[in-house]
Amino acid sequence: MLDIMTTEIEFAHRRFRDDEFWRSIPAWESVSADEFSNYLWQGKHSIRKVSQVQEVLRDRVSSELIADIEAAMHLAPMNVRITPYVFALIDWDNPYDDPLRKQFLPVASQMLPDHPYYLADSLYEDVDSPVPMLTHRYPDKVLFLPLTTCPVYCSYCTRSRIIGGSTDAVEKDTYGPNPANWEAAFAYLRQHPAIEDVVISGGDAFNLTPKYIELIGETLLAIPHIRRLRYATKGIAILPQKILTDEAWVEAFLKVHRHGRELGKQVVIHTHFSSPQEITRWSQLAMERLFSEGVIVRNQAVLQDGVNNRVDQMVLLTRQLSYINIQPYYVYIHDMVPGCEHLRTTVAEGVEIEKHVRGSTAGFNVPTFVCDAPGGGGKRHVASYEYYDQEHGISVWRAPNVKPRELFLYFDPLHRLSLAAQNRWADPAQREAMVHDAVRRVDPSLTGAERDKISQRLEGGVKKKSKGTPTDRAF
């Protein structure tokens, strides 16, 4: 007979929250299960302003916390948007430590100054864009961004430069779906026969109407050389009710999915769970519906401090996803975008966590931990760096099939380094010397001009869009 404690640990990934948890929120204590399960109710009651946090929680939230959130809104690159489903899953008795609150509702007291080498477009998606709304970096794959709105706004978003509306910290131009603006992207795809794979992201595919889900899918499937479509949405994680109650949206996606199968092409969903706390019976029910239709769903998580950077959290997340038929695909080291320094982890931490996740379940369900190399190097396995100076948090990467003659640098968050290393980073001359030393160790033959190019990319790159520089933001 199994030990009770052992059984609890081994089978934890099979248990999913199935209570009426939203009733603990004062404003929703009388909301019925039928109401809460409706995607329209969820959208109507989403939290969009800090004042709503107070209105909904009433005496469950302190004035100090509200002030902390309001202060964060003057610094954050994203506005607030949270579905009631996610909001009610937050532990409001301990909000400062809660992994969901950290992902969707920043507080100023936890935020840190941006890294000196942050970039608004850390991944060079705009630089590697041959036509508007399209990024073409890998030979046979493109990223298509038909809109810039989402059902929720994640504090750690890599596209905060264009998503989440303008804030005190960032001015941006956002856009909704407009087929007239997609024609240049479709034309580019028709003219480039090497492209086989299209990621339809944004923004979030959940915010595309059924008509546009079909229009995009059918247009892309009609291009002979395109073989794979991926609709990217965090929706299954933060609004599973849509899969269960929005018949028009689901049927539109399934129509494209079935047509793809008829053509021998793959149409899948990529979703985005980062914490076991996000997975409930609602998630399981949504996946049961998609799985019954033969839909493949893969997951891409982001490694975040205080959210999922403990081994037990990542193992549980991986096994829970597998249990509900979501394939764990990637875990990203956090991108070097503004307003996120408090959430970033070190490369070494990612390497160590992956060691423990590997072997905890079947190999095909173990996610690949990657660093999406700043400057457009693309996704590199977390342990595949050419050189890593852990003392100063400097890693150097190559991308032979993407940009073979370039070197790419990722930097660990400064607050995770020793005090001596932080002091060296504070001196611009020492900082530049450390970077040049790391680059020389990888390629001693680099000319001065080539080293200067790397320095220029680090210092400027794509024009930084935040109103303050990394050093003059007041945290």
Secondary structure, DSSP 8 states (H G I E B T S, - for coil): ---HHHHHHHTGGG--B-S-GGGGSGGGTT--HHHHT-HHHHHHT-B-SHHHHHHHHGGGS-HHHHHHHHHHHTT-SS---B-HHHHHHS-TTSGGG-HHHHHHS--GGG-----TT--TTTT-TTTT-SBTTEEE-STTEEEE------SS--TT-TTTTTSS---SSB--------GGGGHHHHHHHHH-TT--EEEE-SS-GGGS-HHHHHHHHHHHHTSTT--EEEEE-SHHHH-THHHHH-HHHHHHHHHHHHHHHHTT-EEEEEE----GGG-BHHHHHHHHHHHHTT--EEEEEEE-TTTT-SHHHHHHHHHHHHHTT-EEEEEEE----TT-GGG---HHHHHHHHHHHTTSS-GGGS-EEEEEETTTTEEEETT--SEEETTTTEEEEE-TTTSTT-EEEEE--GGGS-HHHHHHHTSHHHHHHHHHHHHHHH-TT--HHHHHHHHHHHHTSS---BSS-TTT---
